Amino acid sequence: MSEPEPAATAPERRRIVTPTRVVAGVCLIAPFVAMLWVSSYARIEPTLIGIPFFYWYQMLWVLISTAMTMTAYKLVQREQRARKGGVAK
């Protein structure tokens, strides 16, 4: 019978949940929460250039979610480069 390898010689495990990934997750979840909470924006006032709040609020979230998705992508990409030993920019 072979004995299991001692924990000291086992390869070091990397943390899967890192602060960077938590921030990236929040960036990806925030637009869903904002759009699913309909009662927060289901109204007409205030209007913007004659467009009811209900519509321009959702269009604004298209831009916000694009920026947040790009931010999450860049954060995870930088973390992966840093783990591989590359230079993080």
Backbone as XML, in Angstrom:
<?xml version="1.0"?>
<chain id="A" units="angstrom">
  <residue number="1" name="MET">
    <atom name="N" x="0.827" y="-1.185" z="0.000"/>
    <atom name="CA" x="0.000" y="0.000" z="0.000"/>
    <atom name="C" x="0.867" y="1.242" z="0.000"/>
  </residue>
  <residue number="2" name="SER">
    <atom name="N" x="0.521" y="2.153" z="-0.872"/>
    <atom name="CA" x="1.265" y="3.414" z="-0.877"/>
    <atom name="C" x="0.539" y="4.431" z="-0.004"/>
  </residue>
  <residue number="3" name="GLU">
    <atom name="N" x="1.321" y="5.186" z="0.702"/>
    <atom name="CA" x="0.742" y="6.183" z="1.593"/>
    <atom name="C" x="0.488" y="7.478" z="0.824"/>
  </residue>
  <residue number="4" name="PRO">
    <atom name="N" x="-0.562" y="8.217" z="1.221"/>
    <atom name="CA" x="-0.834" y="9.474" z="0.521"/>
    <atom name="C" x="0.289" y="10.479" z="0.753"/>
  </residue>
  <residue number="5" name="GLU">
    <atom name="N" x="0.439" y="11.342" z="-0.203"/>
    <atom name="CA" x="1.473" y="12.364" z="-0.148"/>
    <atom name="C" x="1.168" y="13.368" z="0.969"/>
  </residue>
  <residue number="6" name="PRO">
    <atom name="N" x="2.153" y="13.744" z="1.758"/>
    <atom name="CA" x="1.906" y="14.724" z="2.813"/>
    <atom name="C" x="1.475" y="16.066" z="2.228"/>
  </residue>
  <residue number="7" name="ALA">
    <atom name="N" x="0.699" y="16.807" z="3.004"/>
    <atom name="CA" x="0.156" y="18.084" z="2.542"/>
    <atom name="C" x="1.256" y="19.091" z="2.239"/>
  </residue>
  <residue number="8" name="ALA">
    <atom name="N" x="2.373" y="19.011" z="2.906"/>
    <atom name="CA" x="3.454" y="19.977" z="2.707"/>
    <atom name="C" x="4.055" y="19.873" z="1.305"/>
  </residue>
  <residue number="9" name="THR">
    <atom name="N" x="4.062" y="18.689" z="0.715"/>
    <atom name="CA" x="4.661" y="18.529" z="-0.604"/>
    <atom name="C" x="3.636" y="18.627" z="-1.729"/>
  </residue>
  <residue number="10" name="ALA">
    <atom name="N" x="2.365" y="18.677" z="-1.381"/>
    <atom name="CA" x="1.324" y="18.814" z="-2.400"/>
    <atom name="C" x="1.426" y="20.203" z="-3.036"/>
  </residue>
  <residue number="11" name="PRO">
    <atom name="N" x="1.086" y="20.321" z="-4.322"/>
    <atom name="CA" x="1.162" y="21.634" z="-4.961"/>
    <atom name="C" x="0.220" y="22.630" z="-4.278"/>
  </residue>
  <residue number="12" name="GLU">
    <atom name="N" x="0.704" y="23.851" z="-4.204"/>
    <atom name="CA" x="-0.080" y="24.888" z="-3.545"/>
    <atom name="C" x="-1.327" y="25.202" z="-4.367"/>
  </residue>
  <residue number="13" name="ARG">
    <atom name="N" x="-2.477" y="25.269" z="-3.698"/>
    <atom name="CA" x="-3.727" y="25.558" z="-4.393"/>
    <atom name="C" x="-3.926" y="27.064" z="-4.490"/>
  </residue>
  <residue number="14" name="ARG">
    <atom name="N" x="-4.429" y="27.495" z="-5.621"/>
    <atom name="CA" x="-4.708" y="28.911" z="-5.828"/>
    <atom name="C" x="-6.138" y="29.210" z="-5.395"/>
  </residue>
  <residue number="15" name="ARG">
    <atom name="N" x="-6.338" y="30.419" z="-4.919"/>
    <atom name="CA" x="-7.684" y="30.843" z="-4.542"/>
    <atom name="C" x="-8.520" y="31.028" z="-5.796"/>
  </residue>
  <residue number="16" name="ILE">
    <atom name="N" x="-9.700" y="30.464" z="-5.797"/>
    <atom name="CA" x="-10.590" y="30.599" z="-6.942"/>
    <atom name="C" x="-11.384" y="31.898" z="-6.847"/>
  </residue>
  <residue number="17" name="VAL">
    <atom name="N" x="-11.841" y="32.230" z="-5.655"/>
    <atom name="CA" x="-12.592" y="33.464" z="-5.454"/>
    <atom name="C" x="-11.614" y="34.535" z="-4.974"/>
  </residue>
  <residue number="18" name="THR">
    <atom name="N" x="-11.329" y="35.462" z="-5.866"/>
    <atom name="CA" x="-10.412" y="36.545" z="-5.547"/>
    <atom name="C" x="-11.199" y="37.854" z="-5.514"/>
  </residue>
  <residue number="19" name="PRO">
    <atom name="N" x="-10.667" y="38.882" z="-4.882"/>
    <atom name="CA" x="-11.367" y="40.169" z="-4.881"/>
    <atom name="C" x="-11.636" y="40.697" z="-6.291"/>
  </residue>
  <residue number="20" name="THR">
    <atom name="N" x="-10.720" y="40.448" z="-7.204"/>
    <atom name="CA" x="-10.918" y="40.884" z="-8.587"/>
    <atom name="C" x="-12.120" y="40.192" z="-9.203"/>
  </residue>
  <residue number="21" name="ARG">
    <atom name="N" x="-12.259" y="38.917" z="-8.954"/>
    <atom name="CA" x="-13.397" y="38.175" z="-9.511"/>
    <atom name="C" x="-14.709" y="38.569" z="-8.846"/>
  </residue>
  <residue number="22" name="VAL">
    <atom name="N" x="-14.658" y="38.945" z="-7.590"/>
    <atom name="CA" x="-15.868" y="39.418" z="-6.912"/>
    <atom name="C" x="-16.331" y="40.727" z="-7.549"/>
  </residue>
  <residue number="23" name="VAL">
    <atom name="N" x="-15.395" y="41.642" z="-7.795"/>
    <atom name="CA" x="-15.733" y="42.916" z="-8.436"/>
    <atom name="C" x="-16.270" y="42.663" z="-9.845"/>
  </residue>
  <residue number="24" name="ALA">
    <atom name="N" x="-15.658" y="41.754" z="-10.573"/>
    <atom name="CA" x="-16.127" y="41.420" z="-11.920"/>
    <atom name="C" x="-17.541" y="40.828" z="-11.862"/>
  </residue>
  <residue number="25" name="GLY">
    <atom name="N" x="-17.797" y="39.994" z="-10.877"/>
    <atom name="CA" x="-19.132" y="39.421" z="-10.715"/>
    <atom name="C" x="-20.180" y="40.469" z="-10.409"/>
  </residue>
  <residue number="26" name="VAL">
    <atom name="N" x="-19.830" y="41.421" z="-9.563"/>
    <atom name="CA" x="-20.759" y="42.514" z="-9.242"/>
    <atom name="C" x="-21.036" y="43.343" z="-10.494"/>
  </residue>
  <residue number="27" name="CYS">
    <atom name="N" x="-19.998" y="43.585" z="-11.294"/>
    <atom name="CA" x="-20.179" y="44.333" z="-12.546"/>
    <atom name="C" x="-21.127" y="43.608" z="-13.501"/>
  </residue>
  <residue number="28" name="LEU">
    <atom name="N" x="-21.108" y="42.301" z="-13.494"/>
    <atom name="CA" x="-21.975" y="41.539" z="-14.386"/>
    <atom name="C" x="-23.388" y="41.374" z="-13.846"/>
  </residue>
  <residue number="29" name="ILE">
    <atom name="N" x="-23.545" y="41.360" z="-12.541"/>
    <atom name="CA" x="-24.863" y="41.143" z="-11.943"/>
    <atom name="C" x="-25.658" y="42.437" z="-11.792"/>
  </residue>
  <residue number="30" name="ALA">
    <atom name="N" x="-24.991" y="43.563" z="-11.602"/>
    <atom name="CA" x="-25.669" y="44.841" z="-11.371"/>
    <atom name="C" x="-26.702" y="45.196" z="-12.450"/>
  </residue>
  <residue number="31" name="PRO">
    <atom name="N" x="-26.393" y="45.062" z="-13.745"/>
    <atom name="CA" x="-27.412" y="45.390" z="-14.746"/>
    <atom name="C" x="-28.664" y="44.503" z="-14.661"/>
  </residue>
  <residue number="32" name="PHE">
    <atom name="N" x="-28.480" y="43.235" z="-14.328"/>
    <atom name="CA" x="-29.636" y="42.350" z="-14.186"/>
    <atom name="C" x="-30.519" y="42.792" z="-13.033"/>
  </residue>
  <residue number="33" name="VAL">
    <atom name="N" x="-29.906" y="43.114" z="-11.918"/>
    <atom name="CA" x="-30.671" y="43.568" z="-10.751"/>
    <atom name="C" x="-31.408" y="44.856" z="-11.080"/>
  </residue>
  <residue number="34" name="ALA">
    <atom name="N" x="-30.720" y="45.779" z="-11.738"/>
    <atom name="CA" x="-31.344" y="47.057" z="-12.085"/>
    <atom name="C" x="-32.549" y="46.870" z="-13.012"/>
  </residue>
  <residue number="35" name="MET">
    <atom name="N" x="-32.436" y="45.957" z="-13.960"/>
    <atom name="CA" x="-33.538" y="45.762" z="-14.909"/>
    <atom name="C" x="-34.668" y="44.892" z="-14.343"/>
  </residue>
  <residue number="36" name="LEU">
    <atom name="N" x="-34.342" y="44.001" z="-13.432"/>
    <atom name="CA" x="-35.386" y="43.158" z="-12.844"/>
    <atom name="C" x="-36.188" y="43.882" z="-11.767"/>
  </residue>
  <residue number="37" name="TRP">
    <atom name="N" x="-35.665" y="44.977" z="-11.235"/>
    <atom name="CA" x="-36.357" y="45.754" z="-10.208"/>
    <atom name="C" x="-37.224" y="46.812" z="-10.907"/>
  </residue>
  <residue number="38" name="VAL">
    <atom name="N" x="-38.258" y="46.336" z="-11.588"/>
    <atom name="CA" x="-39.089" y="47.176" z="-12.451"/>
    <atom name="C" x="-39.789" y="48.284" z="-11.678"/>
  </residue>
  <residue number="39" name="SER">
    <atom name="N" x="-40.205" y="48.028" z="-10.478"/>
    <atom name="CA" x="-40.937" y="49.051" z="-9.722"/>
    <atom name="C" x="-40.093" y="50.304" z="-9.469"/>
  </residue>
  <residue number="40" name="SER">
    <atom name="N" x="-38.785" y="50.209" z="-9.588"/>
    <atom name="CA" x="-37.927" y="51.380" z="-9.378"/>
    <atom name="C" x="-37.946" y="52.336" z="-10.566"/>
  </residue>
  <residue number="41" name="TYR">
    <atom name="N" x="-38.340" y="51.868" z="-11.734"/>
    <atom name="CA" x="-38.335" y="52.738" z="-12.913"/>
    <atom name="C" x="-39.637" y="52.709" z="-13.708"/>
  </residue>
  <residue number="42" name="ALA">
    <atom name="N" x="-40.688" y="52.095" z="-13.190"/>
    <atom name="CA" x="-41.970" y="52.011" z="-13.891"/>
    <atom name="C" x="-42.782" y="53.293" z="-13.658"/>
  </residue>
  <residue number="43" name="ARG">
    <atom name="N" x="-42.339" y="54.375" z="-14.309"/>
    <atom name="CA" x="-43.036" y="55.662" z="-14.190"/>
    <atom name="C" x="-42.732" y="56.504" z="-15.425"/>
  </residue>
  <residue number="44" name="ILE">
    <atom name="N" x="-43.451" y="57.575" z="-15.564"/>
    <atom name="CA" x="-43.290" y="58.439" z="-16.722"/>
    <atom name="C" x="-42.338" y="59.594" z="-16.427"/>
  </residue>
  <residue number="45" name="GLU">
    <atom name="N" x="-42.469" y="60.194" z="-15.258"/>
    <atom name="CA" x="-41.642" y="61.345" z="-14.892"/>
    <atom name="C" x="-40.361" y="60.891" z="-14.227"/>
  </residue>
  <residue number="46" name="PRO">
    <atom name="N" x="-39.253" y="61.527" z="-14.378"/>
    <atom name="CA" x="-38.988" y="62.712" z="-15.196"/>
    <atom name="C" x="-38.754" y="62.331" z="-16.652"/>
  </residue>
  <residue number="47" name="THR">
    <atom name="N" x="-39.200" y="63.186" z="-17.536"/>
    <atom name="CA" x="-38.974" y="62.943" z="-18.959"/>
    <atom name="C" x="-37.652" y="63.580" z="-19.384"/>
  </residue>
  <residue number="48" name="LEU">
    <atom name="N" x="-37.069" y="63.038" z="-20.421"/>
    <atom name="CA" x="-35.821" y="63.563" z="-20.974"/>
    <atom name="C" x="-36.044" y="63.780" z="-22.462"/>
  </residue>
  <residue number="49" name="ILE">
    <atom name="N" x="-36.087" y="65.028" z="-22.871"/>
    <atom name="CA" x="-36.366" y="65.403" z="-24.266"/>
    <atom name="C" x="-37.701" y="64.787" z="-24.718"/>
  </residue>
  <residue number="50" name="GLY">
    <atom name="N" x="-38.659" y="64.756" z="-23.839"/>
    <atom name="CA" x="-39.972" y="64.214" z="-24.159"/>
    <atom name="C" x="-40.074" y="62.699" z="-24.060"/>
  </residue>
  <residue number="51" name="ILE">
    <atom name="N" x="-38.987" y="62.021" z="-23.703"/>
    <atom name="CA" x="-38.986" y="60.557" z="-23.580"/>
    <atom name="C" x="-39.284" y="60.195" z="-22.129"/>
  </residue>
  <residue number="52" name="PRO">
    <atom name="N" x="-40.295" y="59.366" z="-21.884"/>
    <atom name="CA" x="-40.618" y="58.978" z="-20.508"/>
    <atom name="C" x="-39.448" y="58.265" z="-19.816"/>
  </residue>
  <residue number="53" name="PHE">
    <atom name="N" x="-39.392" y="58.421" z="-18.509"/>
    <atom name="CA" x="-38.328" y="57.839" z="-17.691"/>
    <atom name="C" x="-38.177" y="56.344" z="-17.943"/>
  </residue>
  <residue number="54" name="PHE">
    <atom name="N" x="-39.297" y="55.634" z="-18.057"/>
    <atom name="CA" x="-39.286" y="54.192" z="-18.258"/>
    <atom name="C" x="-38.378" y="53.785" z="-19.417"/>
  </residue>
  <residue number="55" name="TYR">
    <atom name="N" x="-38.416" y="54.548" z="-20.514"/>
    <atom name="CA" x="-37.636" y="54.202" z="-21.705"/>
    <atom name="C" x="-36.185" y="54.678" z="-21.622"/>
  </residue>
  <residue number="56" name="TRP">
    <atom name="N" x="-35.974" y="55.937" z="-21.224"/>
    <atom name="CA" x="-34.592" y="56.418" z="-21.233"/>
    <atom name="C" x="-33.757" y="55.777" z="-20.138"/>
  </residue>
  <residue number="57" name="TYR">
    <atom name="N" x="-34.387" y="55.367" z="-19.048"/>
    <atom name="CA" x="-33.663" y="54.658" z="-17.993"/>
    <atom name="C" x="-33.124" y="53.326" z="-18.522"/>
  </residue>
  <residue number="58" name="GLN">
    <atom name="N" x="-33.932" y="52.602" z="-19.272"/>
    <atom name="CA" x="-33.488" y="51.321" z="-19.828"/>
    <atom name="C" x="-32.394" y="51.517" z="-20.887"/>
  </residue>
  <residue number="59" name="MET">
    <atom name="N" x="-32.518" y="52.543" z="-21.689"/>
    <atom name="CA" x="-31.486" y="52.826" z="-22.695"/>
    <atom name="C" x="-30.170" y="53.243" z="-22.029"/>
  </residue>
  <residue number="60" name="LEU">
    <atom name="N" x="-30.273" y="53.962" z="-20.931"/>
    <atom name="CA" x="-29.075" y="54.326" z="-20.183"/>
    <atom name="C" x="-28.372" y="53.077" z="-19.655"/>
  </residue>
  <residue number="61" name="TRP">
    <atom name="N" x="-29.153" y="52.095" z="-19.213"/>
    <atom name="CA" x="-28.561" y="50.861" z="-18.705"/>
    <atom name="C" x="-27.888" y="50.038" z="-19.803"/>
  </residue>
  <residue number="62" name="VAL">
    <atom name="N" x="-28.272" y="50.236" z="-21.045"/>
    <atom name="CA" x="-27.559" y="49.567" z="-22.144"/>
    <atom name="C" x="-26.115" y="50.054" z="-22.168"/>
  </residue>
  <residue number="63" name="LEU">
    <atom name="N" x="-25.928" y="51.366" z="-22.043"/>
    <atom name="CA" x="-24.577" y="51.929" z="-22.027"/>
    <atom name="C" x="-23.817" y="51.542" z="-20.760"/>
  </residue>
  <residue number="64" name="ILE">
    <atom name="N" x="-24.502" y="51.616" z="-19.616"/>
    <atom name="CA" x="-23.860" y="51.275" z="-18.339"/>
    <atom name="C" x="-23.436" y="49.807" z="-18.322"/>
  </residue>
  <residue number="65" name="SER">
    <atom name="N" x="-24.316" y="48.925" z="-18.783"/>
    <atom name="CA" x="-23.984" y="47.497" z="-18.756"/>
    <atom name="C" x="-22.849" y="47.169" z="-19.730"/>
  </residue>
  <residue number="66" name="THR">
    <atom name="N" x="-22.766" y="47.901" z="-20.835"/>
    <atom name="CA" x="-21.643" y="47.712" z="-21.756"/>
    <atom name="C" x="-20.332" y="48.062" z="-21.063"/>
  </residue>
  <residue number="67" name="ALA">
    <atom name="N" x="-20.326" y="49.196" z="-20.388"/>
    <atom name="CA" x="-19.117" y="49.625" z="-19.673"/>
    <atom name="C" x="-18.764" y="48.654" z="-18.544"/>
  </residue>
  <residue number="68" name="MET">
    <atom name="N" x="-19.762" y="48.167" z="-17.836"/>
    <atom name="CA" x="-19.502" y="47.242" z="-16.726"/>
    <atom name="C" x="-19.021" y="45.886" z="-17.223"/>
  </residue>
  <residue number="69" name="THR">
    <atom name="N" x="-19.564" y="45.419" z="-18.336"/>
    <atom name="CA" x="-19.107" y="44.159" z="-18.911"/>
    <atom name="C" x="-17.663" y="44.278" z="-19.393"/>
  </residue>
  <residue number="70" name="MET">
    <atom name="N" x="-17.345" y="45.396" z="-20.020"/>
    <atom name="CA" x="-15.978" y="45.625" z="-20.477"/>
    <atom name="C" x="-15.016" y="45.695" z="-19.276"/>
  </residue>
  <residue number="71" name="THR">
    <atom name="N" x="-15.442" y="46.348" z="-18.213"/>
    <atom name="CA" x="-14.622" y="46.437" z="-17.001"/>
    <atom name="C" x="-14.375" y="45.056" z="-16.414"/>
  </residue>
  <residue number="72" name="ALA">
    <atom name="N" x="-15.425" y="44.238" z="-16.317"/>
    <atom name="CA" x="-15.287" y="42.885" z="-15.783"/>
    <atom name="C" x="-14.329" y="42.062" z="-16.641"/>
  </residue>
  <residue number="73" name="TYR">
    <atom name="N" x="-14.460" y="42.180" z="-17.953"/>
    <atom name="CA" x="-13.577" y="41.446" z="-18.871"/>
    <atom name="C" x="-12.123" y="41.846" z="-18.678"/>
  </residue>
  <residue number="74" name="LYS">
    <atom name="N" x="-11.877" y="43.154" z="-18.609"/>
    <atom name="CA" x="-10.507" y="43.634" z="-18.445"/>
    <atom name="C" x="-9.916" y="43.206" z="-17.099"/>
  </residue>
  <residue number="75" name="LEU">
    <atom name="N" x="-10.716" y="43.226" z="-16.035"/>
    <atom name="CA" x="-10.232" y="42.807" z="-14.720"/>
    <atom name="C" x="-9.820" y="41.335" z="-14.720"/>
  </residue>
  <residue number="76" name="VAL">
    <atom name="N" x="-10.677" y="40.488" z="-15.268"/>
    <atom name="CA" x="-10.377" y="39.050" z="-15.300"/>
    <atom name="C" x="-9.193" y="38.779" z="-16.214"/>
  </residue>
  <residue number="77" name="GLN">
    <atom name="N" x="-9.126" y="39.478" z="-17.334"/>
    <atom name="CA" x="-8.009" y="39.303" z="-18.264"/>
    <atom name="C" x="-6.692" y="39.704" z="-17.594"/>
  </residue>
  <residue number="78" name="ARG">
    <atom name="N" x="-6.693" y="40.814" z="-16.871"/>
    <atom name="CA" x="-5.471" y="41.264" z="-16.179"/>
    <atom name="C" x="-5.065" y="40.264" z="-15.103"/>
  </residue>
  <residue number="79" name="GLU">
    <atom name="N" x="-6.042" y="39.728" z="-14.382"/>
    <atom name="CA" x="-5.734" y="38.745" z="-13.335"/>
    <atom name="C" x="-5.136" y="37.478" z="-13.936"/>
  </residue>
  <residue number="80" name="GLN">
    <atom name="N" x="-5.676" y="37.017" z="-15.047"/>
    <atom name="CA" x="-5.147" y="35.813" z="-15.686"/>
    <atom name="C" x="-3.727" y="36.030" z="-16.181"/>
  </residue>
  <residue number="81" name="ARG">
    <atom name="N" x="-3.441" y="37.209" z="-16.739"/>
    <atom name="CA" x="-2.094" y="37.518" z="-17.183"/>
    <atom name="C" x="-1.124" y="37.542" z="-16.009"/>
  </residue>
  <residue number="82" name="ALA">
    <atom name="N" x="-1.570" y="38.103" z="-14.881"/>
    <atom name="CA" x="-0.723" y="38.182" z="-13.695"/>
    <atom name="C" x="-0.432" y="36.796" z="-13.148"/>
  </residue>
  <residue number="83" name="ARG">
    <atom name="N" x="-1.401" y="35.893" z="-13.201"/>
    <atom name="CA" x="-1.200" y="34.531" z="-12.713"/>
    <atom name="C" x="-0.210" y="33.769" z="-13.580"/>
  </residue>
  <residue number="84" name="LYS">
    <atom name="N" x="-0.222" y="34.063" z="-14.859"/>
    <atom name="CA" x="0.701" y="33.375" z="-15.773"/>
    <atom name="C" x="2.094" y="33.976" z="-15.734"/>
  </residue>
  <residue number="85" name="GLY">
    <atom name="N" x="2.251" y="35.068" z="-15.010"/>
    <atom name="CA" x="3.566" y="35.682" z="-14.886"/>
    <atom name="C" x="3.804" y="36.815" z="-15.841"/>
  </residue>
  <residue number="86" name="GLY">
    <atom name="N" x="2.760" y="37.186" z="-16.607"/>
    <atom name="CA" x="2.884" y="38.297" z="-17.540"/>
    <atom name="C" x="2.769" y="39.623" z="-16.821"/>
  </residue>
  <residue number="87" name="VAL">
    <atom name="N" x="2.970" y="40.668" z="-17.537"/>
    <atom name="CA" x="2.863" y="42.010" z="-16.970"/>
    <atom name="C" x="1.418" y="42.452" z="-17.051"/>
  </residue>
  <residue number="88" name="ALA">
    <atom name="N" x="0.829" y="42.828" z="-15.919"/>
    <atom name="CA" x="-0.546" y="43.296" z="-15.883"/>
    <atom name="C" x="-0.589" y="44.778" z="-16.244"/>
  </residue>
  <residue number="89" name="LYS">
    <atom name="N" x="-1.466" y="45.130" z="-17.172"/>
    <atom name="CA" x="-1.612" y="46.544" z="-17.555"/>
    <atom name="C" x="-2.983" y="47.025" z="-17.208"/>
  </residue>
</chain>
